[in-house]
C-alpha cells in the first residue's frame, strides 16, 4: 500500500507538468486551477508516502514516473521528437527506479542503513553545535 502513494504522486506530477502546457502561461483559468490542484496533490501524496518509505527511493520513484510519463505524453500529445537517445534515457530512468526500489542484498539478507538521529530536529541541533572557524571545525560548548 505504501508504494501506491508515490505512484499516485507521480501520476499527479504528470498531470501538472502537462497541465502547465495547457495553461498558456497561466492565461487560461481552468487549466491553471487544475495544474495547481495536481501540484498540491502530488506533493501531498509524496509527503504521506515518506512517513513509511525511504526518502531517496520514494523521491526517485516519484520523479521517475513523472519524467517518463511527461516525456511519453509530450511525444503523444505535442508531437515531440521520439529518438533513440530519448528512449535510451527513459530506459535508464526506469532501470534506476527498479534498482533503487529493490532491496540491497548481502548474503541473502536485506541490509538497512539507519540514521543516528531520531528526527530532523535532533539532526539540526547536532549540526548547529558545529562551527567552522579559520578553516577548522570546533565544537560549541
Secondary structure, 3 states (H helix, E strand, C coil): CHHHHHHHHHHHHHHHHHHHHHHCCCCCHHHHHHHHHHHHHHHHHHHHHCCCCCHHHHHHHHHHHHHHHHHHHHHHHHCCCCCHHHHHHHHHHHHHHHHHHCCCEECCEECCCCCCCCCHHHHHHHHHCEEEECCEEEECC
